[in-house]
């Protein structure tokens, strides 16, 4: 008997793949004139306001119990403050295509983390995929090690690797406790609100300039796009999908994000794609595929 197609799940997965693929471009445009921590603070703040309006209109706004609030604050810290925040910081000095390619490594970290805490069984195939994926990293920097001498570039790369580590940890944590998340919009409201407050504090601490007059309309429009499509709709699709499939299966969508981000970066921002970069892309995507491939029984 054939299994019934879950159209909502398919739409959620497509939402994660396509929408988050476009966010790398939007972040790059936003940080051109707006300091990164202000970008991400406004992104989460606007998203929180949108969700608050929705929840109040539906009369679904509730105060969370302390255990649920604690879980949401942990998720917010990992996936929004660390992962989203540091990705935005990284894109100030790193092209959107390279950012998305580094982010594509997150499924490999999810696999390693899932194995280490017993959510996934170790396999030779999985570790072979991890090895191939990180071989791709070697191709990224094969001829560009000298770039790491630039402190801004080095800090951007470091920010991105910390970001994907936070994302992987958040993905594993979300899957482990997904059954305890009752209302996705309520959970996201608290996560976005907490992240916005923390990131606004970080913005005033780490930003060189607070002059709003320097912010362009294009950058501000990109922030609004990130709030609506990247945060509210994107994270709803992500958490909806995580309730129905494994963390690994959802995380592999990051390589679709990468393909979309690479194309948009090349098309709109004139980002250069070298042969080494293409080889690195193939290796990383192939590594992710091998790690997560399962035969149909």
DABEL-V520574 format. One record per residue. RES is the residue in one small letter. PSI is psi as a letter, one per 30 degrees, with the letter a starting at -180 (NA if undefined). Layout:
RES,PSI
RES,PSI
This chain:
x,k
x,k
x,k
x,k
x,k
x,j
x,e
x,e
x,e
x,e
x,e
x,e
x,e
x,e
x,e
x,e
x,e
x,e
x,e
x,f
x,e
x,f
x,f
x,e
x,e
x,e
x,e
x,e
x,e
x,e
x,f
x,e
x,f
x,k
x,k
x,e
x,f
x,e
x,e
x,e
x,e
x,e
x,e
x,e
x,e
x,e
x,e
x,e
x,e
x,e
x,e
x,e
x,e
x,e
x,e
x,e
x,e
x,f
x,h
x,g
x,k
x,l
x,k
x,k
x,l
x,e
x,e
x,e
x,e
x,e
x,e
x,e
x,e
x,e
x,e
x,e
x,e
x,e
x,f
x,e
x,e
x,e
x,e
x,e
x,e
x,f
x,e
x,e
x,e
x,e
x,f
x,e
x,f
x,k
x,l
x,e
x,e
x,e
x,e
x,e
x,e
x,e
x,f
x,f
x,f
x,e
x,e
x,e
x,e
x,e
x,e
x,e
x,e
x,e
x,e
x,f
x,g
x,g
x,f
x,k
x,k
x,l
x,l
x,e
x,e
x,e
x,f
x,e
x,e
x,e
x,e
x,e
x,e
x,f
x,e
x,e
x,e
x,e
x,e
x,e
x,g
x,e
x,g
x,g
x,e
x,f
x,f
x,f
x,f
x,j
x,e
x,e
x,e
x,e
x,e
x,e
x,e
x,e
x,e
x,e
x,e
x,e
x,e
x,f
x,e
x,e
x,e
x,e
x,e
x,e
x,e
x,e
x,e
x,e
x,e
x,e
x,g
x,e
x,f
x,g
x,j
x,e
x,j
x,e
x,e
x,e
x,e
x,e
x,e
x,e
x,e
x,e
x,e
x,e
x,e
x,e
x,e
x,e
x,f
x,e
x,e
x,e
x,e
x,f
x,e
x,f
x,k
x,e
x,k
x,g
x,j
x,f
x,f
x,f
x,k
x,l
x,e
x,e
x,e
x,e
x,e
x,e
x,e
x,e
x,e
x,e
x,e
x,e
x,e
x,e
x,d
x,e
x,e
x,e
x,e
x,e
x,e
x,e
x,e
x,e
x,e
x,f
x,f
x,f
x,l
x,l
x,e
x,e
x,e
x,e
x,f
x,f
x,f
x,f
x,f
x,e
x,e
x,e
x,e
x,e
x,e
x,e
x,e
x,e
x,e
x,e
x,e
x,e
x,g
x,h
x,k
x,k
x,j
x,l
x,e
x,e
x,e
x,e
x,e
x,e
x,e
x,e
x,e
x,e
x,e
x,e
x,e
x,e
x,e
x,e
x,e
x,f
x,k
x,k
x,k
x,k
x,NA
